[in-house]
């Protein structure tokens, strides 16, 4: 017979005190990590260290839908913890307007991919550097380009190349993403560095691929490092991949800069890089080659995927709504005709084009959660305390699909932007490019212009025979 005796483990008295200290310290750290400010907006609870992050691991919902669900549950301003970051999400026009018209909410958090090269540019800079670079870029956009490098001419010229490329596919199924992305990048390339590239130019395609990689990684994991700062020390993390992708961009940029410096002529400035080199020569300390690198990069990165994706949405919505396609085709034929491209001055006479672009931006919501900002000081927003360092995220997706503001928000219905006389109606709560000072440098004009030219190309040259035999792509399969 086996007799089992239970033995009680006695904790030596010498260990009791250190155990208590460690326990208390761990408790204190956990409480500190989970603590929210005194008067904080309501919001979902998270677990210590990771906050709400695990919720995203155990759901097949898209991030934007989880954020929208919290809007319905907690109201227009809610807060959450993601790792070490405390985040306040703004879901209506009132709170977004209040926040982003105040200087304390205009700063940008530091993103890891800025480690790849010194300098700041527009989209990741703060303070004087941001103000001056932004003034420079705005000036150029207001003048629609620099010297001969006019946006309008570049768009019209590129649209002709795009049309030819589309027609070459005669009768075959084409994936327009590659062509559109190349065309959009060529427009920005023409005005920034005075060059366009063949759509099959391997070197340029590699640069575009790296821009895309960088965007993808910075969206996913470089932003993760905002929440888990230690992640950047993990080998093969996306921060490392971003830095790697950036090497190609840096080489490309350095080559172009050397050529521009060699040919610089103040009497004959050809593009944005020339205009920037001129600012450097004037001696303003925030204009230097590192910041120039980032400004040009910001323009490439800010435009390529945003405009390409918007155009893809426009085409997809039209393919799924042939009645709207028919009407816009008729409007473009009547106002512009078949022998020329639309010019900027045609815009007021093309309200349906404008409405289709707005509706595609609303329903496609290119910038669902926009770009994050950070509170520069301890402040207050609509009765809530916002401590310094809080990340502020505007939730455009929730705003643009809020059932209390939009009739049947999931439906593509461009007429919601038209009045009874068919004129375009601007809505104050529709701000796909941001608001106040923190608005995309493109403003709405350039992107609308780009879209209307491409739409015109499509309507003029590309009947729906593209779809013969393959059926129409379905929207439900495509919502990102
Ligand atoms: C469909 C087209 C576009 C959409 C929906 C869009 C949307 C946005 C949004 C929401 C922001 C963030 C504003 C904020 O700070 O809160 C932004 C910033 C920015 N966008 Fe765009 N954008 C578009 C096209 C473009 C184009 C064509 C360019 C350049 C040629 C561009 C360059 C930038 C830059 C440089 C920033 C950073 C501005 C700053 O931090 O001051 N974007 N964009």
Boltz pocket constraint, residues with backbone or C-beta under 6 A from the ligand:
constraints:
  - pocket:
      binder: B
      contacts: [[A, 122], [A, 123], [A, 124], [A, 134], [A, 188], [A, 298], [A, 299], [A, 300], [A, 302], [A, 303], [A, 304], [A, 306], [A, 307], [A, 310], [A, 361], [A, 366], [A, 367], [A, 370], [A, 371], [A, 431], [A, 432], [A, 433], [A, 434], [A, 435], [A, 437], [A, 438], [A, 439], [A, 440], [A, 441], [A, 442], [A, 443], [A, 446], [A, 447]]
      max_distance: 6.0
